Amino acid sequence: MRLEEYWGVGPKTRETLVAELGRERAIRAIESGDVRTLSEAGLPRGRATRILRRATGGAGMDILATSDARKAYKELLDLAVEHAVTERAADRIRVLTPRTNRTEMNERLDSVLAARDAWASLEDDEKERVLEAYDRYDDRDESEHAAVETALALLGAEVDSGPFEMIANLERETLEDAADALGALAGGRVRDGADDELDRLRAALGAVEDMDANALELIEELRDDGVRDVEGFRDAFEDRLLGETDATIEQVREAMPADATDANDFVAGTLRGLRSNLTEAVDEREETVAGEFEETLEDASEAVEQAVSAVDEIALHLSLARFALAYDCTRPAFVGDENEQSDSDAISVINARNLSLAAREDEPVQPVTYGLGDHDVTTVPDDVGSVPGQEDVAVLTGANSGGKTTLLETLCQVVLLASMGLPVPADRAEVTPVDSLVFHRRHASFNAGVLESTLKSIVPPLSSGGRTLMLVDEFEAITEPGSAADLLHGLVTLSVDRDAMGVFVTHLADDLEPLPEAARVDGIFAEGLNPDLELLVDYQPRFNTVGRSTPEFIVSRLVANATDRTERTGFETLAEAVGDEVVQRTLADARWTE
């Protein structure tokens, strides 16, 4: 395959990759999802990530039919990346994409859930040892040597379930020998500390080279010590060499010239010969030692390859497991016919949590239960009154700041995670994987271009003939109410006609009547103000019930908080408009609970 055939690789990008990596290595990096290699070759990390998403999961990326769906997908990956144990694992998470068949989804779920259970079963000190091993792996740029040492650390932690099974059968002794060999060799050279004899020879050579650089001073020192005759000078020089160079007496005497004419000639000749002999000895010893280490690595090549692969795979699954545990995620059930739309298609959640809210950790997140299609939701919170119907399409109404958008986002997150083969933040969930996910957040603009672009992004997926999930938030915000109601009614009708599933958030429920029989209206209700005059909302929708906006609560808060008399008078005029009695009762209720 040519490099230009990969999505996002144009002539300039191809030239950059070929110049830095060569064609074959560049293709291997793309096929393996290697963000680091591409970014180190000069590609911006974001661009490298986009190329790899398309290369490794292009069909899955096509599921994300709108910019808001793609943004929600990236937000989920960012949350997961926060739990990555290595930079390489973080990069691999960033290129995870929705899968296009349930076998792949279930295979990844199996791996992640096995990792989750294995990680959860470890004691705190065992977890600490594993994380420390991966910290060292990261610090050493995830080299082959670092991977082998990480595998040894994981073996030392004695964890062998779930993803750790990949290293459980590796021979510790073989890996230890390989680690020593990898640690000893660097660019074909043997590192200091790898062999005692080689270290001794190198130290001796270094000392001789230092002496040679200061030969005249050495001669003067020997003379100052009172050495005058030839024999005494020879013995004193020999003692100095043996004492300061760690050379053997045989090496020293072999280097001493027999035909030196004076002390200078004798010292220079001896040091020159000794340096030559030691250099040859160093080279011979290094060649021998390097050969032994290379032979060790050849014998251990299969174990090393397994360790490198296992450490990388464990890091990915461990990272995803930590993400799943952090948000108490569970396995979704895939429902409906895999090959075609059917009456058994469904999207449902029981006690689902919005990950974006849960990640803030500033207050508890109220879980919600919801269902579309042929779902299996049979229980709901006591005050809801009824379970969701089997309609494929719902119109969601209710209070301002009541969590309607958050519910859309939660359903979007559940479907995306399930499609990627990842656990979802709910006690239980049913998901029919879709061909197109249309997620449209509220965009407040009456610009004609916004209306046109919005319709061009959300209508074609409905007309494509595949499974589509519509999650549309306050469509009326982009045009005037009258036209918005007509267009929204058309979208609901089109969704029903195309057998799509969907939730449409709106404040125009009354203007949409009559809805198609296959659609229902759900509502979210505000319950008043707390003593701090903050809006109290029950975020759990009530089914087949029109929710009510809550301007009286908002006006109540404005009246109560107004400090300027003129300002307060203005808000009181609004209070009369929404019903002064309601406002006063709201304020009284809030103060009574103080």
C-alpha positions in Angstrom: 0.0 0.0 0.0 1.3 3.5 -0.9 1.6 6.0 1.9 -0.7 8.5 0.0 -3.5 5.9 0.2 -3.8 6.4 4.0 -6.3 9.1 5.0 -4.6 12.4 5.8 -1.2 11.5 4.1 -0.6 14.0 1.3 2.6 14.6 -0.7 4.2 16.8 2.0 3.4 14.4 4.8 4.7 11.5 2.7 7.9 13.2 2.0 8.4 14.0 5.7 7.7 10.4 6.7 9.9 8.8 4.0 12.8 11.2 4.8 12.7 10.5 8.6 11.5 6.9 8.7 11.7 5.3 5.3 8.6 4.0 3.6 8.4 0.6 5.2 8.9 1.9 8.8 6.4 4.6 8.2 3.8 2.1 7.0 4.5 -0.1 10.0 4.0 2.9 12.4 0.7 3.7 10.8 -0.6 0.2 10.7 0.4 -0.4 14.4 -1.1 2.9 15.6 2.3 4.3 16.7 1.7 7.9 17.5 5.1 8.5 19.0 7.0 7.4 16.0 5.0 9.6 13.7 5.3 12.6 16.0 9.0 12.1 16.4 9.3 12.1 12.6 7.9 15.6 12.6 4.1 15.3 12.4 2.1 17.3 14.9 0.7 14.8 17.5 -2.9 15.8 16.8 -2.5 15.2 13.1 -0.7 11.9 13.7 -3.6 10.8 16.0 -6.2 11.7 13.3 -4.3 9.8 10.6 -4.0 6.7 12.8 -7.7 6.8 13.8 -8.6 6.6 10.2 -6.0 4.0 9.3 -6.9 1.6 12.1 -10.7 2.3 12.4 -11.9 4.4 9.5 -15.2 2.7 9.2 -15.8 3.2 12.9 -15.1 6.9 12.7 -17.8 7.2 10.0 -20.3 6.4 12.7 -19.7 9.9 14.2 -22.1 11.7 11.9 -21.8 15.2 13.4 -19.1 17.5 14.8 -20.7 17.2 18.3 -20.6 13.4 18.1 -16.9 13.6 17.2 -16.3 16.1 20.1 -18.1 13.8 22.6 -15.9 10.9 21.3 -12.7 12.9 21.9 -13.9 14.0 25.4 -14.4 10.3 26.3 -10.8 9.5 25.1 -9.4 12.4 27.2 -11.1 11.0 30.3 -9.7 7.6 29.6 -6.2 8.9 29.0 -6.1 10.3 32.5 -5.9 6.8 33.8 -3.1 5.6 31.4 -0.1 4.0 33.0 2.3 4.9 30.2 2.6 7.5 27.5 2.4 4.7 24.9 -0.8 3.4 26.5 -2.2 7.0 26.4 -1.4 7.2 22.7 -3.0 3.9 22.0 -6.2 5.0 23.8 -6.3 8.2 21.7 -6.5 6.1 18.6 -9.3 3.8 19.8 -12.3 4.0 17.5 -15.8 2.6 17.4 -15.8 -0.9 16.0 -18.1 -2.0 13.2 -18.9 -5.5 14.4 -20.0 -7.0 17.7 -17.3 -9.6 17.7 -14.6 -7.0 18.0 -16.6 -5.1 20.6 -17.1 -8.2 22.7 -13.4 -9.2 22.4 -12.2 -5.8 23.7 -14.8 -5.9 26.5 -13.6 -9.3 27.5 -10.1 -8.1 27.8 -10.9 -4.8 29.6 -13.2 -6.5 32.1 -10.7 -9.2 32.8 -8.1 -6.5 33.4 -10.6 -4.6 35.6 -11.2 -7.7 37.8 -7.6 -8.5 38.0 -6.6 -5.0 39.0 -9.4 -4.7 41.5 -8.3 -8.0 43.2 -4.7 -6.7 43.9 -3.7 -5.4 47.2 -2.6 -1.8 47.4 1.0 -2.6 47.7 0.8 -4.9 44.7 -0.8 -2.1 42.7 1.9 0.2 43.8 4.6 -2.2 42.6 3.0 -2.5 39.2 2.6 1.3 38.8 6.2 1.8 39.8 7.3 -0.7 37.2 5.4 1.2 34.5 6.7 4.6 35.8 10.3 3.3 35.3 9.3 2.0 31.9 8.0 5.4 30.9 11.1 7.2 32.3 13.3 5.0 30.0 11.3 5.8 26.9 9.7 2.4 26.7 12.9 0.8 25.3 13.3 -2.9 24.8 15.5 -3.1 27.8 12.9 -1.2 29.9 10.2 -3.5 28.7 12.1 -6.6 29.8 12.8 -5.1 33.2 9.1 -4.1 33.5 8.1 -7.7 32.7 10.5 -8.9 35.5 9.0 -6.4 37.9 5.5 -7.6 37.0 6.6 -11.2 37.6 8.1 -10.1 40.9 4.8 -8.6 41.9 3.4 -12.1 41.5 0.2 -11.1 39.6 -0.9 -13.6 37.0 -4.6 -13.2 36.3 -6.4 -11.2 33.6 -3.9 -9.4 31.3 -1.0 -10.5 33.5 -1.4 -14.0 32.2 0.6 -12.8 29.1 3.8 -12.8 31.1 3.0 -15.5 33.6 4.7 -18.2 31.5 7.8 -16.3 30.7 11.0 -17.8 32.1 12.4 -15.4 34.7 16.0 -16.6 34.4 15.9 -16.1 30.6 14.5 -12.6 31.0 17.1 -11.8 33.7 19.9 -12.8 31.3 18.3 -10.8 28.5 18.0 -7.8 30.8 21.7 -8.0 31.7 22.6 -8.3 28.0 20.4 -5.4 26.9 21.7 -3.3 29.7 25.3 -4.2 28.7 25.1 -3.3 25.0 24.6 0.2 23.6 25.1 0.8 19.9 27.3 -2.3 19.5 29.5 -1.2 22.4 29.7 -2.8 25.9 28.7 -0.4 28.7 31.0 0.2 31.7 30.1 -2.1 34.6 29.0 -5.0 32.3 32.3 -7.0 32.7 34.9 -6.7 35.4 37.9 -7.6 33.3 36.9 -5.2 30.5 36.4 -2.4 33.2 39.9 -3.2 34.5 41.5 -3.0 31.1 39.7 0.2 30.3 40.7 1.8 33.6 44.3 0.7 33.0 44.3 2.2 29.5 42.9 5.4 30.8 45.5 5.7 33.5 48.3 5.0 31.0 47.0 7.7 28.6 46.9 10.2 31.5 50.6 9.3 32.4 51.6 9.6 28.7 50.1 13.1 28.6 52.3 14.1 31.6 55.4 12.0 31.0 57.9 14.8 31.6 56.4 15.6 35.0 56.6 11.9 35.9 60.3 11.7 35.1 61.0 14.8 37.2 59.0 13.3 40.1 61.0 10.1 40.0 64.3 12.0 39.9 63.1 14.2 42.8 62.6 11.0 44.8 66.4 10.4 44.5 66.5 7.9 41.7 69.7 8.3 39.8 70.9 4.9 38.3 69.2 3.1 35.4 68.2 0.1 37.4 66.7 2.2 40.2 64.8 4.3 37.7 63.4 1.2 35.9 62.2 -0.3 39.2 60.7 3.0 40.4 58.9 3.5 37.1 57.6 -0.1 37.2 56.3 0.4 40.7 54.5 3.7 39.6 52.9 1.9 36.7 51.7 -1.0 38.8 50.4 1.2 41.5 48.5 3.7 39.3 47.4 1.9 36.2 46.1 -1.4 37.4 48.1 -3.0 34.6 49.7 -6.4 35.3 53.4 -6.8 35.8 53.6 -8.9 32.7 51.9 -6.2 30.6 54.3 -3.6 32.0 57.5 -5.5 31.5 56.4 -6.6 28.0 56.0 -2.9 27.0 59.4 -1.8 28.3 61.8 -1.2 25.5 65.2 -2.9 25.7 67.1 -0.3 23.5 66.1 3.0 25.1 68.9 5.6 25.0 67.8 7.7 28.0 65.0 8.1 30.6 62.8 10.1 28.3 63.0 7.5 25.6 62.5 4.7 28.1 59.4 6.2 29.6 57.9 7.3 26.3 58.5 3.8 24.7 57.1 2.0 27.7 53.9 4.1 27.8 53.5 3.9 24.0 53.8 0.1 24.1 51.6 -0.3 27.1 48.9 1.8 25.6 49.0 -0.2 22.3 48.9 -3.5 24.2 46.1 -2.4 26.4 44.1 -1.0 23.5 44.4 -4.3 21.7 43.4 -6.1 24.9 40.4 -3.9 25.4 39.2 -4.4 21.9 39.6 -8.2 22.1 37.9 -8.4 25.5 35.0 -6.1 24.3 34.5 -8.2 21.2 34.4 -11.4 23.3 32.0 -10.0 25.9 29.7 -8.4 23.2 29.6 -11.7 21.4 28.5 -13.5 24.6 25.8 -10.9 25.2 24.6 -11.0 21.6 24.4 -14.8 21.8 22.4 -14.5 25.0 20.0 -12.1 23.3 19.7 -14.4 20.3 18.8 -17.3 22.5 16.3 -15.1 24.4 14.9 -13.3 21.4 11.5 -15.0 21.5 11.1 -14.3 25.3 12.2 -10.7 24.7 9.7 -10.2 21.9 6.9 -11.7 24.1 7.9 -9.5 27.0 7.8 -6.3 24.9 4.5 -7.2 23.4 3.0 -8.3 26.7 4.1 -5.2 28.6 2.6 -3.0 26.0 -0.7 -4.9 25.9 -0.9 -5.0 29.7 -0.4 -1.3 29.9 -3.3 -0.6 27.5 -5.7 -2.9 29.2 -4.6 -1.9 32.6 -5.2 1.8 31.7 -8.7 1.0 30.4 -9.4 -1.1 33.5 -8.4 1.8 35.8 -10.8 4.0 33.8 -13.6 1.5 34.1 -13.1 1.2 37.9 -12.8 4.9 38.4 -16.4 5.4 37.0 -17.9 2.1 38.1 -18.5 1.0 34.6 -20.2 -2.3 33.6 -20.6 -4.5 30.5 -23.3 -3.4 28.1 -25.6 -6.0 26.5 -25.8 -5.8 22.8 -29.3 -6.2 21.5 -31.1 -6.3 18.2 -30.1 -8.1 15.0 -26.5 -7.4 14.1 -27.1 -7.5 10.4 -30.2 -5.3 10.0 -32.7 -3.1 11.8 -35.2 -5.0 13.8 -38.1 -4.6 16.2 -35.7 -5.7 19.0 -33.4 -2.6 18.6 -33.0 -0.7 21.9 -31.0 1.8 23.8 -31.5 1.7 27.6 -29.7 2.5 30.8 -30.4 1.9 34.4 -28.7 4.3 36.9 -26.4 5.8 34.2 -23.9 8.5 35.3 -22.7 11.3 33.1 -18.9 11.0 32.9 -18.2 14.6 32.3 -20.0 15.5 35.5 -18.6 12.6 37.5 -15.0 13.6 36.5 -15.4 17.0 38.3 -15.8 15.3 41.7 -17.3 18.5 43.2 -20.7 17.0 43.9 -22.5 13.6 43.5 -24.1 12.9 40.2 -27.7 11.8 40.2 -28.0 8.6 38.1 -30.8 8.3 35.5 -32.8 5.5 34.0 -34.1 5.7 30.5 -35.1 3.5 27.5 -35.9 3.6 23.8 -37.1 0.7 21.7 -37.6 -2.9 22.7 -35.7 -2.4 26.0 -35.8 -4.4 29.2 -36.1 -1.6 31.8 -38.7 -3.0 34.3 -37.9 -0.9 37.3 -37.5 2.9 37.8 -37.2 5.1 40.9 -40.3 5.1 43.1 -41.4 8.6 42.3 -41.3 8.2 38.6 -44.5 6.3 38.4 -44.0 4.2 35.3 -41.3 2.5 33.2 -40.4 4.0 29.8 -42.5 2.8 26.9 -41.2 0.9 23.9 -41.2 3.9 21.6 -38.2 4.4 19.4 -38.4 8.2 19.6 -38.9 10.5 22.5 -39.4 14.2 22.9 -37.8 15.4 26.2 -39.2 18.4 27.9 -38.8 20.2 31.2 -37.1 22.6 33.5 -34.3 25.0 32.5 -31.0 23.7 33.7 -32.9 20.4 34.3 -30.4 18.0 32.9 -32.0 17.4 29.5 -28.8 18.1 27.6 -26.9 16.0 30.2 -29.2 13.1 29.5 -28.5 13.3 25.7 -24.8 13.5 26.5 -25.0 10.4 28.8 -26.8 8.4 26.2 -24.2 9.5 23.6 -21.4 8.4 26.0 -22.9 5.0 26.6 -23.4 4.2 22.9 -19.9 5.4 22.1 -18.2 3.4 24.8 -20.2 0.3 24.0 -19.3 0.7 20.3 -15.6 1.0 21.2 -15.9 -2.2 23.2 -15.5 -0.5 26.5 -17.6 -0.8 29.7 -20.3 1.9 30.3 -21.1 4.1 33.4 -24.4 2.4 34.3 -25.6 -0.4 36.5 -27.0 -2.0 33.4 -27.3 -1.0 29.8 -28.6 -2.3 26.5 -27.2 -1.0 23.3 -27.9 -1.6 19.7 -24.8 -0.4 17.8 -25.7 2.1 15.2 -24.4 3.1 11.8 -24.8 6.8 12.4 -24.7 8.7 15.7 -26.2 12.1 15.3 -25.5 14.2 18.4 -26.4 17.9 18.1 -25.8 20.2 21.1 -27.7 23.4 21.5 -26.3 26.2 19.3 -27.9 29.5 20.0 -27.9 31.4 16.7 -30.5 32.5 14.3 -28.0 32.7 11.5 -29.4 31.2 8.3 -26.1 29.5 7.6 -26.3 27.7 11.0 -29.7 26.4 10.2 -28.6 25.1 6.8 -25.4 23.5 8.0 -27.3 21.9 10.9 -29.9 20.4 8.6 -27.2 19.2 6.2 -25.4 17.4 9.1 -28.4 15.7 10.8 -30.8 14.9 8.0 -28.5 12.8 5.6 -27.8 10.1 8.2 -31.5 9.6 8.6 -31.8 9.2 4.8 -28.9 6.8 4.5 -30.9 3.6 5.3 -28.7 2.4 8.2 -29.4 2.4 11.9 -29.4 5.9 13.2 -29.5 7.3 16.7 -30.7 11.0 16.9 -29.8 13.0 20.0 -30.8 16.6 19.2 -30.8 19.4 21.8 -33.1 22.4 21.5 -33.3 22.6 17.7 -35.5 25.6 18.1 -32.4 27.7 19.3 -31.3 28.1 15.6 -34.4 29.5 14.1 -37.7 31.3 15.1 -40.1 29.3 17.2 -42.8 28.9 14.6 -40.5 27.5 11.9 -38.6 25.5 14.6 -41.7 23.7 15.7 -42.5 22.7 12.1 -39.0 21.6 11.3 -38.7 19.7 14.6 -42.0 17.9 14.0 -40.6 17.0 10.6 -37.4 15.6 12.1 -39.4 13.5 14.6 -41.7 12.2 11.9 -38.7 11.4 9.6 -37.0 9.6 12.5 -40.1 7.5 13.0 -40.5 6.8 9.3 -36.9 5.7 9.0 -37.1 3.4 12.0 -34.4 5.5 13.8 -34.1 5.8 17.5 -33.8 9.3 19.0 -34.4 11.8 21.8 -35.3 15.4 20.9 -34.9 18.0 23.6 -37.3 21.0 23.2 -39.4 23.6 25.0 -42.0 23.4 22.2 -43.7 20.1 23.1 -47.2 21.6 22.9 -46.5 22.9 19.4 -45.5 19.4 18.2 -48.8 17.8 18.7 -49.9 15.5 17.3 -46.7 13.4 17.4 -46.5 10.1 15.5 -47.8 7.1 17.4 -44.2 5.7 17.7 -43.0 8.8 19.6 -43.7 9.8 23.2 -43.1 12.9 25.4 -41.0 12.7 28.6 -40.5 15.4 31.2 -37.9 16.5 33.7 -39.2 18.6 36.7 -37.8 21.2 39.0 -39.1 20.9 42.5 -38.4 24.3 43.9 -35.5 26.2 45.5 -33.3 25.2 48.4 -32.6 27.5 51.4 -29.7 29.0 49.3 -32.3 29.7 46.6 -30.6 27.2 44.3 -32.8 25.3 41.8 -33.8 21.8 43.0 -34.2 19.5 40.0 -35.1 15.8 39.8 -32.9 14.8 36.8 -34.7 11.5 36.4 -37.2 11.9 33.5 -40.9 11.0 34.0 -42.3 9.1 31.1 -45.3 10.1 28.9 -45.4 13.4 30.8 -44.8 16.9 29.6 -42.1 18.6 31.7 -42.6 22.2 32.7 -40.2 25.1 32.4 -39.6 26.9 35.7 -39.5 30.7 35.1 -41.2 31.3 38.5 -38.3 29.7 40.3 -35.8 31.8 38.4 -37.7 35.0 39.0 -38.1 34.1 42.7 -34.4 33.9 43.0 -33.8 37.2 41.2 -36.4 39.0 43.5 -34.8 37.5 46.6 -31.3 38.4 45.6 -31.9 41.9 44.3 -30.1 44.5 46.5 -31.0 47.5 44.4 -34.5 48.8 45.0 -35.0 49.8 41.4 -33.7 46.5 40.2 -36.0 44.6 42.6 -39.0 46.6 41.3 -38.2 45.4 37.8 -38.0 41.8 38.9 -41.3 42.1 40.8 -42.9 43.3 37.6 -41.7 40.0 36.0 -43.0 38.1 39.1 -46.5 39.5 38.4 -46.2 38.4 34.8 -45.4 34.7 35.7 -47.8 34.7 38.7 -46.9 36.7 41.8 -48.6 34.1 44.0 -46.4 31.4 42.7 -43.3 33.5 43.2 -44.2 34.3 46.8 -45.0 30.7 47.6 -41.7 29.6 46.1 -39.8 32.1 48.3 -41.8 31.1 51.4 -41.1 27.4 50.7 -37.4 28.1 50.4 -37.3 30.1 53.6 -39.5 27.7 55.5 -36.9 25.0 55.0 -34.1 27.1 56.4 
